[in-house]
Amino acid sequence: YMGVSGLLPCVLPAAGRSLDLSELAARPSKRARPNHEANKIRMGIDVSGWIARICHGQGANLLDERHLSQYGRAGLLASPNQDHQQQQQQQQQQDPQFVRQCAEQCVRRILLVREESGADILVVLDGATPPLKAQTCRDRRAHRQDAATVRDAPPSMLHPNKDATMEHDDEDETARIRAARKAGVNPKQYQAIVALLLQELLPHHSIPFLVAPYEADGQLAYLAARKWLDVICTDDSDFIAHGVSSLLYRLQINHPHHPTETTHVVVGTATLLHKDDWGATPATPVSLLDFSTPMVACLFVAAGCDYCASLRGIGIGKARDAVHHAFYGSTSTAVLRSLWDGLYQRCFSTVPLSHADKVAYEQAFIRALFLFRHAIVFCPLLGKNVYAHIDTPDTEFMDHAPYASLHSQIISNQNNTPTHQNVDVDVDIESIFGQLHDPDTAVAIAEGRLNPKTNQPYQLPILIHPQGETETNANANANAIHHHHSSCN
């Protein structure tokens, strides 16, 4: 699972409920219509997680097959100078096929969910990376590159001091396949998959979509909070920190081994987690009983998230206890100050935290909390980017002066008004959230006409169709987001 490690295995068994996707067809949407007609459930899909998982499963297809046989390994050892060039040529041949296979598998999964659940589907894709998350992404890219290096290394590199004998064959093959899966997809391949989805496959299958200005979880959470979505299908625990009311986890599409002669039954199952059931975890180390959405957001930041590293020795259990004590303990101290003091007491380090260390951590904590609670999202109704829920801040934190100061500065930035004199103007808002795009750019990104990472049109490379023909272009399509736009009015 993505998000905070260890949370979902504790929460889902107690608070989640297993269901067949076909059950959703019988559930009415929360929309109220004058004629009282039954409405389909509106489901948002966090498809970026699906793409990553599909690429992980298909990663072994990028492996040079010569590494998987004694004959191939012998050839690599005999001509090491030609190996790198041949691998590059093979990679160029494999990439288009890999991209199309991953994109088509993703679409098949979406179509099966739509067919089985009977829901109105909205696919939401990640946009640009928030600046506050940039270092985390750089670290992940480095890990993937290390795995790719192992995947593509010649036999002599894996065992530099030993001959390529049979005793290492099985070990090499296992290591390479594991590394190939871990390497997954590189940024160029991922962007090609997204471009293929947006410009060809999703419009072809009439699947509505929206590209978030930044991360999909904040965008989907905003749509759900505005009652434009009834449920969100995801693998990411961060949606709990966003306070989403209804979440679908552990989605599985099961193909029966012995389907009937007349029909091919596809059974979809998932685990439904309602916000009202968070408290059904009293016997677990991370009980969320009596936890509000701001408390859960604090828990995620304290336990360590993409936006803020945890203190040494602070895991999800200690973070949970510190948050609960800060909000419910008998103290007159401000909530955030009480929380940080509790975390400092619970962490361990050979060298005590200095004053500068604490100041830096508290600053990072506040910024991460703001990114959870008030990320930049696209509002389909207004047709522009906004800071989510910025007009309704968490009152629990407003008694902490730096938090209130940052909130005031964000309000001024969104409304394009001068910052109040007593506000700390040294905080660079864009270094936390990213850029608040002008309305025209915001709409073009949401409709998939501009790549949010470059603000330029998507570049669709030469792709291989299953039949073998190739294509070099596909027209940008904006109709899908308009379909969902109409349901928001």
C-alpha positions in Angstrom: 0.0 0.0 0.0 1.0 3.6 -0.6 0.9 6.2 2.1 1.8 5.6 5.8 3.2 2.1 6.3 1.3 -0.2 8.6 -1.9 1.8 8.9 -4.2 -0.1 6.5 -3.4 -3.6 7.8 -4.5 -2.4 11.2 -7.6 -0.4 10.1 -9.1 -2.5 7.3 -9.7 -5.8 9.0 -11.7 -4.2 11.8 -13.3 -1.1 10.2 -13.5 -2.3 6.5 -16.3 -4.3 5.0 -15.8 -6.7 2.1 -18.3 -6.3 -0.8 -18.8 -7.3 -4.4 -18.7 -4.4 -6.8 -22.1 -5.4 -8.1 -23.5 -4.3 -4.8 -22.7 -0.7 -5.7 -25.2 -0.9 -8.5 -28.0 -1.2 -6.0 -26.8 1.8 -3.9 -28.3 5.2 -4.8 -26.0 8.1 -5.3 -26.1 11.0 -2.8 -27.3 13.3 -5.6 -30.9 14.6 -5.2 -32.9 15.0 -8.4 -36.4 16.6 -8.6 -37.8 13.6 -10.3 -36.4 11.3 -7.6 -34.9 9.0 -10.3 -32.3 6.5 -9.0 -28.8 7.8 -9.8 -25.7 5.7 -10.3 -22.9 5.8 -7.7 -20.2 8.3 -8.8 -16.8 6.6 -8.3 -13.4 8.4 -8.5 -10.5 6.2 -9.4 -6.9 7.0 -8.3 -5.5 5.6 -11.5 -1.9 6.7 -10.9 -1.5 3.9 -8.3 -2.8 1.4 -10.8 -0.3 2.5 -13.4 2.6 2.1 -11.0 1.4 -1.4 -10.0 0.8 -2.5 -13.6 4.3 -1.2 -14.6 5.7 -3.1 -11.6 4.1 -6.3 -12.9 5.2 -5.7 -16.4 8.7 -4.6 -15.5 10.3 -8.0 -16.2 9.3 -7.5 -19.8 12.0 -4.9 -20.1 14.7 -7.4 -19.1 17.2 -8.5 -21.8 16.2 -12.1 -22.3 19.8 -13.1 -23.0 20.4 -12.9 -19.3 17.9 -15.7 -18.7 19.8 -18.5 -20.6 23.3 -20.0 -20.4 23.7 -19.4 -24.1 22.7 -15.8 -23.8 25.0 -15.2 -20.8 27.9 -16.8 -22.6 27.3 -14.4 -25.6 27.3 -11.4 -23.3 30.5 -12.5 -21.6 32.1 -13.1 -25.0 31.3 -9.6 -26.4 31.0 -7.2 -23.5 31.7 -4.2 -25.6 28.7 -4.8 -27.8 26.4 -5.5 -24.9 25.6 -1.9 -24.0 24.7 -0.9 -27.6 22.6 -3.9 -28.1 20.7 -3.3 -24.9 20.0 0.2 -25.9 18.6 -1.0 -29.2 16.5 -3.7 -27.5 15.2 -1.1 -25.0 14.1 1.2 -27.8 12.2 -1.7 -29.4 10.6 -2.8 -26.1 9.5 0.6 -24.8 6.6 1.3 -27.2 5.2 -2.2 -26.7 5.7 -1.9 -22.9 3.9 1.5 -22.9 0.9 0.2 -24.8 0.6 -3.0 -22.8 0.6 -1.1 -19.5 -1.9 1.5 -20.8 -4.3 -1.0 -22.2 -4.2 -3.2 -19.1 -5.1 -0.1 -17.1 -8.0 0.7 -19.3 -9.2 -2.9 -19.2 -9.3 -2.7 -15.4 -11.2 0.6 -15.5 -13.8 -0.9 -17.9 -14.2 -4.0 -15.8 -14.9 -1.9 -12.7 -17.4 0.3 -14.6 -19.2 -2.8 -15.9 -19.2 -4.6 -12.6 -20.2 -1.7 -10.4 -22.5 0.1 -12.8 -21.0 3.3 -11.5 -20.3 6.6 -13.2 -16.5 6.6 -13.3 -14.2 9.6 -13.1 -10.5 8.7 -13.7 -8.1 11.2 -12.0 -4.4 11.3 -12.8 -1.5 12.9 -10.9 -0.2 16.2 -12.2 3.0 17.9 -11.2 4.9 17.0 -8.1 4.5 19.5 -5.2 7.8 21.1 -4.5 7.7 19.9 -0.9 7.7 16.3 -2.2 10.6 16.8 -4.6 13.3 15.3 -2.5 11.2 12.2 -1.8 10.7 11.7 -5.6 14.4 12.1 -6.2 15.2 9.4 -3.7 12.7 7.1 -5.3 14.1 7.7 -8.8 17.6 6.9 -7.4 16.3 3.5 -6.0 14.7 2.7 -9.3 17.8 3.5 -11.2 19.9 1.3 -9.0 17.5 -1.6 -9.7 17.7 -0.9 -13.4 21.4 -1.0 -13.3 21.2 -4.5 -11.7 18.7 -5.5 -14.3 20.9 -4.5 -17.2 24.3 -5.5 -15.8 26.3 -8.1 -17.7 27.1 -11.4 -15.8 30.7 -10.3 -15.1 29.3 -7.4 -13.1 27.2 -9.5 -10.9 30.0 -11.9 -10.1 33.2 -10.0 -10.9 35.5 -12.5 -9.1 33.9 -15.7 -10.4 33.2 -17.4 -13.6 29.7 -17.5 -15.0 29.1 -21.1 -14.0 25.8 -22.8 -13.5 25.9 -22.4 -9.8 25.1 -18.7 -10.3 22.6 -19.1 -13.2 19.4 -19.4 -11.0 20.6 -16.8 -8.6 21.3 -14.3 -11.5 17.9 -15.0 -13.1 16.0 -14.4 -9.8 18.0 -11.3 -9.0 17.5 -9.8 -12.4 13.7 -10.4 -12.5 13.4 -9.0 -9.0 15.4 -5.9 -10.0 13.4 -5.6 -13.2 10.2 -5.4 -11.3 11.6 -3.0 -8.8 12.9 -0.8 -11.5 9.4 -0.5 -12.8 8.9 2.4 -15.2 11.1 5.4 -15.8 9.6 8.9 -16.0 9.7 9.0 -19.8 7.8 5.7 -20.0 5.3 6.8 -17.4 4.6 10.1 -19.3 4.2 8.1 -22.5 1.6 5.9 -20.8 -0.3 8.9 -19.5 -0.2 10.5 -22.9 -1.6 7.4 -24.5 -4.4 7.2 -22.0 -5.4 10.8 -22.3 -5.1 11.2 -26.0 -6.4 7.9 -27.2 -7.6 5.2 -24.9 -9.8 7.0 -22.4 -11.6 9.1 -25.0 -12.0 6.0 -27.2 -13.8 4.2 -24.4 -15.8 7.3 -23.3 -14.2 7.3 -19.9 -14.3 10.7 -18.2 -11.0 11.9 -16.8 -9.4 14.8 -15.0 -5.7 15.6 -14.6 -5.0 17.1 -11.2 -2.8 20.2 -11.1 -0.6 18.3 -8.6 -1.4 15.1 -6.7 -4.5 13.1 -7.4 -5.3 12.3 -3.8 -5.9 15.9 -2.9 -7.9 16.4 -6.0 -10.1 13.4 -5.5 -10.6 14.3 -1.8 -11.7 17.8 -2.8 -14.3 16.4 -5.3 -15.6 14.0 -2.6 -15.8 16.8 0.0 -17.9 18.8 -2.4 -20.2 15.8 -2.8 -19.3 15.4 -6.5 -18.1 11.9 -5.8 -19.6 9.2 -3.6 -16.7 6.8 -3.3 -13.0 6.7 -4.2 -11.2 3.6 -5.4 -7.5 3.6 -4.4 -4.5 1.8 -2.8 -3.3 4.9 -1.0 -3.9 5.3 2.8 -3.3 9.1 2.4 -7.0 9.5 1.6 -7.8 8.7 5.2 -5.7 11.8 6.2 -7.8 13.8 3.8 -11.0 12.7 5.6 -12.7 11.0 2.6 -16.1 9.6 3.7 -16.1 6.4 1.6 -13.1 4.5 0.2 -12.6 1.3 -1.7 -9.4 -0.6 -1.0 -8.0 -4.0 -2.0 -9.8 -4.0 -5.4 -9.6 -7.4 -7.1 -11.0 -8.5 -10.4 -11.4 -12.3 -10.4 -11.8 -14.3 -13.6 -13.4 -17.6 -12.8 -11.4 -20.6 -13.8 -14.5 -22.4 -15.2 -16.9 -19.8 -16.7 -20.2 -20.9 -18.0 -20.5 -21.6 -21.7 -22.8 -18.7 -22.3 -21.3 -15.9 -20.2 -17.9 -15.0 -18.9 -18.5 -13.8 -15.4 -16.1 -11.2 -13.9 -16.5 -10.8 -10.2 -15.0 -7.7 -8.6 -14.4 -7.4 -4.9 -13.1 -4.7 -2.7 -13.0 -3.5 1.0 -15.2 -0.5 1.7 -14.0 1.8 4.5 -16.5 4.4 5.8 -15.2 7.4 7.8 -17.9 6.7 10.4 -16.2 3.3 11.0 -12.7 4.6 11.8 -13.4 4.0 15.5 -14.0 0.3 15.0 -10.3 -0.4 15.8 -10.0 -0.3 19.6 -7.9 -3.4 19.9 -5.2 -2.3 17.3 -2.0 -0.3 18.0 -3.3 2.5 15.9 -6.9 2.9 17.1 -8.6 5.8 15.4 -11.4 6.0 17.9 -12.4 9.6 18.5 -10.0 10.8 15.8 -11.1 13.8 13.7 -9.8 14.5 10.2 -7.3 17.1 11.5 -6.0 14.6 14.1 -5.5 11.9 11.4 -3.6 14.5 9.3 -1.3 15.2 12.2 -0.9 11.4 12.7 0.3 11.0 9.1 2.8 13.8 9.3 4.1 12.7 12.7 4.5 9.1 11.5 6.5 10.2 8.5 5.0 11.0 5.1 6.2 12.1 1.6 6.2 15.7 2.8 7.9 15.4 6.2 10.3 12.8 7.6 9.5 11.4 11.1 11.7 11.9 14.1 14.0 8.9 14.9 12.1 6.2 16.7 8.6 7.6 15.9 6.4 5.1 14.2 2.7 5.0 13.7 2.0 3.7 17.2 4.0 6.5 19.1 2.7 9.1 16.7 -0.9 8.0 17.4 -0.4 8.3 21.2 1.2 11.7 20.9 -1.6 13.0 18.7 -4.3 11.7 21.0 -2.7 13.1 24.1 -2.2 16.5 22.4 -5.9 16.8 21.5 -7.5 15.2 24.5 -4.9 15.6 27.3 -5.7 18.0 30.1 -3.4 20.8 29.1 -3.7 24.5 28.3 -0.9 24.3 25.8 -1.7 24.9 22.1 -2.4 21.6 20.3 0.6 21.7 18.0 3.0 22.7 20.8 1.7 19.9 22.9 2.0 17.4 20.0 5.6 18.4 19.2 6.6 18.2 22.9 5.1 14.7 23.0 6.9 13.6 19.9 10.2 14.9 21.3 9.7 12.9 24.5 8.9 9.7 22.6 11.7 9.9 20.0 15.2 8.6 20.7 18.5 9.8 19.5 22.1 9.5 20.6 22.4 13.3 20.4 19.5 15.3 21.9 17.6 17.5 19.4 19.0 21.0 19.3 16.8 24.1 19.3 17.6 24.6 15.6 16.6 20.9 14.9 13.3 21.5 16.6 12.6 24.7 14.8 13.3 23.0 11.4 11.1 20.0 12.2 8.2 22.2 13.4 8.4 24.3 10.2 8.5 21.2 8.0 5.5 19.8 10.1 3.4 22.8 9.5 4.1 22.9 5.8 3.3 19.2 5.4 0.1 19.7 7.4 -1.0 22.5 5.1 -0.3 20.4 2.0 -2.5 17.6 3.4 -5.3 20.0 4.3 -5.2 22.7 1.7 -3.5 21.3 -1.5 -3.9 23.1 -4.8 -6.7 21.5 -6.7 -8.9 22.1 -9.8 -12.5 23.2 -9.2 -14.7 22.1 -12.1 -17.4 24.5 -11.0 -15.2 27.6 -11.0 -13.0 26.4 -13.8 -9.8 27.4 -12.0 -7.3 26.2 -9.4 -8.0 26.8 -5.7 -6.5 25.9 -2.3 -8.7 23.2 -1.0 -10.9 24.2 1.9 -8.8 27.3 2.6 -11.8 29.3 3.6 -12.6 26.8 6.4 -9.3 26.3 8.2 -8.8 23.9 11.1 -9.6 25.9 14.2 -7.5 23.5 16.3 -4.3 24.9 14.8 -5.1 28.6 14.4 -4.0 29.5 17.9 -0.4 28.7 16.8 0.9 31.9 15.4 3.1 30.5 12.5 0.2 28.4 11.3 -2.3 31.3 11.4 0.3 33.5 9.6 0.8 31.0 6.8 -2.9 30.6 6.4 -3.3 34.3 6.1 -0.6 34.5 3.4 -2.2 31.7 1.4 -5.6 33.5 1.5 -3.8 36.7 0.2 -2.1 34.6 -2.6 -5.4 33.0 -3.7 -7.3 36.3 -3.7 -4.3 38.2 -5.1 -4.6 40.8 -2.3 -1.8 42.4 -0.2 -0.5 40.4 2.7 -1.3 41.8 6.1 1.5 43.7 7.8 1.9 41.3 10.8 2.2 38.2 8.5 5.6 36.6 8.1 6.2 37.3 4.3 9.4 35.3 4.2 7.5 32.0 3.5 7.6 31.2 -0.2 4.1 29.7 -0.8 5.1 28.2 -4.2 8.0 26.3 -2.6 5.4 24.4 -0.6 2.3 24.0 -2.8 3.5 24.8 -6.3 2.1 27.4 -8.7 -1.5 28.6 -8.7 -2.0 28.5 -12.5 -4.1 31.0 -14.4 -7.6 29.8 -15.3 -6.8 29.0 -18.9 -3.8 26.9 -18.0 -5.6 25.2 -15.2 -8.4 24.1 -17.5 -6.0 22.9 -20.2 -4.2 20.8 -17.6 -7.4 19.4 -16.2 -8.6 18.4 -19.7 -5.4 16.7 -20.6 -4.3 19.2 -23.2 -1.2 20.4 -21.3 1.3 18.3 -19.4 1.3 19.7 -15.8 5.0 18.9 -15.5 6.0 21.1 -18.4 2.9 23.2 -19.2 3.4 22.0 -22.8 1.3 19.7 -24.9 1.8 16.0 -24.3 4.3 14.3 -26.6 2.9 11.0 -27.8 5.8 8.9 -29.1 5.6 6.2 -31.8 3.6 3.4 -30.3 3.0 -0.1 -31.5 -0.6 -1.3 -31.9 -1.3 -5.0 -31.1 -1.7 -5.6 -34.8 1.8 -4.2 -35.5 1.0 -0.9 -37.1 2.4 2.3 -35.6 1.1 5.8 -34.9 2.9 9.1 -34.2 0.1 11.4 -33.1 -3.3 11.5 -31.4 -5.6 14.5 -31.1 -6.0 16.0 -27.6 -9.4 15.4 -26.2 -11.4 17.7 -23.7 -14.8 16.0 -23.8 -14.3 13.7 -20.9 -13.8 16.4 -18.3 -16.8 18.3 -19.7 -18.9 15.2 -19.0 -18.1 15.2 -15.4 -18.3 19.1 -15.3 -22.0 18.8 -16.2 -22.6 16.5 -13.2 -21.2 19.1 -10.8 -23.7 21.7 -11.7 
